[in-house]
Amino acid sequence: MDEASRGAWCRENGVYLQQLQQWRVSATQALAAPEEVRASPSQTREDRRRIKELEREVRRKYKALAETAALLVLSKKCEAIFRRNTQGEDE
């Protein structure tokens, strides 16, 4: 694209010529070394394994938290019932 048509395109799309040049440089740099950016297959495999391990741990902790919450609610209910029974006997 020659300079005149590039300037016309920039005006039509509301882009400054300097921004267009910066985008070009950024795109060129991003595409220059894709091997460095991409993870190796072994790294990807390790990441998947680690993600599964973390998800398993989160599920286990969530179940433990739910169990603890249920026990807490149950203990409070039992305490309230026995307190009510002992108050009824005292009167």
N, C-alpha and C positions, 0 to 999 in steps of 0.2 A: 504494500500500500504506500503510495507516495505521500509526501508531506501535506499537500493540499487536501487530498481525500481523507487522510487521517485527521486533520483539523476539522473538516466538515463532519466526520463521524463523531468526534468528541463533542462538538457543539450540539449535534442532534440528540446525543445521549446524556448530555449534561456532565461530561467527564473532562477534567483538565488533562492536557497532554502529559504533564508531569506525573499524574496518577497512573496513566496508561503505561508510562515507562517504568514506574515502580512495580506495577503488577507484572509486567514482563520480566523484570529482574527477579522478582519473588518466585514466579512460576518456573523460570529457568533454574534457579537454585534448588527449588523443591524437586524438580525432575532430574537434576544432575546426578544425585547419588541415592537412588531408591533402595539399594542393598543395605545401606547403613540404617535407614529408617525402618525397614521391615524386619520383623522378628524372624528368627530362624525356626524351622519346623520343630526342632527339639525344644526351643524356648516356648513356642506356642503350646506344645504338648504339656510341658511343665506348668505353664500358666493355667491350662484347663484342669490339670490335676489339682493344682492349688485352689482354684475356684471351687471345685467339687468338695474338696476337703473343708474349705471355709463355710460353704453352704451347709454341709453336714453338721459342722460345729454350731452354726447359727440355729439350725433346726433342733439340735439337742438342747441348747441353752433356752430356746423358746419353750420347749416342752417342760424343762425344769422350772422355768419361771411360771408357767401355767399351773404346774403342780403345786408350787409354793403358794401361789395366790389362792388356789382352791383350799389348801390346808389352812391358810390364814383365815379365810372366810368361814370355813367349817369350825375352827377353834373359837372364833368370835361368836358364832351362833350357839355353840355348846356352852360357852361362858355365859351368854345371855340367858339361855334356858335354865341352867343350874342356878344362876343368881336369882331368877324369877322364882324357882322352886324353893330356894332357901328363904327368900323373903316371905313367901306364902306360909311356910311352916312357922316362922317366927311370930306371925301375927295371930 
